[in-house]
C-alpha cells in the first residue's frame, strides 16, 4: 500500500540530498535517484581576455581543468582539509576571501546539480574528507550561502 494523505504530500515537497565533498571529486545523490559527480576545483578568469573567452565569472569542475591556462584555480578541499577557516574578526585577506568563496561556489554548484524545484525544501547530509576536523566542518556550515544552511 502506498502512503496517502497529508504526510505523502509533505514528502513530495522535500528533496533529500547526500553530498560527498572530496579532495579531488565531489558527488551528490538525491531522493529522485539523480547522481552527479564533479571535480572539486573552482577557478576565476586570470584577466579580461580570459573572461571574454570563458564568458563566466566563475568556472567549476571539469570546465575549470579544460581551461586551466585561462583561470586561477583553487582546490578548496586540498589535502582533505578546508583551506579557509573564517576568523572571528572578519579581517581576511584577499586570498582567504577567494578560498572561502571557492567553498561556497562549489557547494552551491553541486546543489544546483540536484535540480530542485523552486519551492522545494532541501534536506541534506554532507560527507567531508576523513582529515576534516571539527573546525573544518564548522567552516563549511559558516561559509554557506546555500539553501541547505538556512
N, C-alpha and C positions, 0 to 999 in steps of 0.2 A: 504494500500500500504506500502511495506517495504522501508526502507531507502536504497538508492543505490548511487553509485558514490564514490568519494574520502572521503567524510565525514564518510560514513559507514565503510570503510576500516581503517580509523584512529581510530575509536572507538574499532575495533577488537584488536588493539594493546595496549589498555588501560585496566587495571584491576582496578576497583573501589573497595575499601575496607572500611568497617566500623569496627573499633576496639573499644571495650569497655573494658577499663582497670579497673578491680575491685579489692577490697581489698582481696577477697578470690578466685574469679574466674574471668577470662578474656575471652572475646568472640570475634570472627571475623565472619563477613558476607561479601560475595563477590558478585560482579555483575554476577558471574557464578552460583549463588544460592548455594554456598558452605557455610556451617555453622559449626563452631567448637567452643568448649569451653574447656579451660584448667585451672587447678588450678594455681593461681598466686604465685607460690613458686619456688625458684631456690636453688639448692644445689651443693656442691662440696664434693668429697670424703674426709673423715677425715684423712685417712692415705693410705699407699701403698697397704695394704691388701684390703681396700675398693675399691681403684682404680682398682685393678686387678679383683675384683669381679664384679664391675659395667662396666668396660672397657669403661668408658667415663670420660671426664674431668669435664663436667657439666651435671647435671640431672635437668630436668624441669617438673613441673606439678605433676600428679598422681604418676609417677615413683619415684619422689623425696619422696613422702609420703610413698610409699611402702617400700622404703629402708631408712627410716628416721634414723635408728640406724647407718647407714654407711655414712651419709652425714651431713655436716654443712649446715643447711637451713637458707635462708633469704627470708622473705616476703617483697619484695621491696615497696609495697603499704600499709604497715602496718598502721592501724588506719585512712585510707583514705588519707594519705599524703605520699609523697616520702621520704624515709628515708635518701636519699642523695641529696644534692644540690651542684653542682660543685662550687668551690670557684674561685674568680678572680685570686688569686695566686695559681697556680697548685700544692700546697704543701699539698696533702691529705695523711692521714694516711692509713695503710693497710685496716682497717675495712671499711673506707669510699670508698676506691677503690673497694672493694668487693661489696658494696651496689650499686655503680654506674654500675659496671659490671653486676650485677643481673638484673637491669632495661634493659640494652642493650640486654642481653641474652633472657629475657622474651619477649621483643618486637620483636626481630629477629625471635624467635621460633614461635611466633604467626603468623608472616608474612609468614614464611615458610609453615605453615598450609594452606595458601591460594592457594598453588600450581600454582604460576605464571610461565609463560613461560620465557625462558632465556632473550629474548629481549623485554619483555612486560613492558610498562611503568606502574608504580603503583601510584595511587592517593588515598589518604586515609583521612578519618575523624576519629579523635581519641577522645573518650569519657574518661574523667578522673573521679575519685571518687568525690563526691559532696564537700568534705572538701578540695580538692586540691586548693591551692592558685595559683596566677599568677606565683609566683616563682617556684611552683611545675611543672606547665605546661612548663615553660621555661627550667627547669631541664630535662624534658622529651625530648624536642627537642635538647637540648645541648648534651645529652648523646648519641644521636642516631648515631650508625654506620650503621643504617638500610637504605635500599634504598629509603624509603619514605621521609627521611630528606635531601636527596641530591638534 
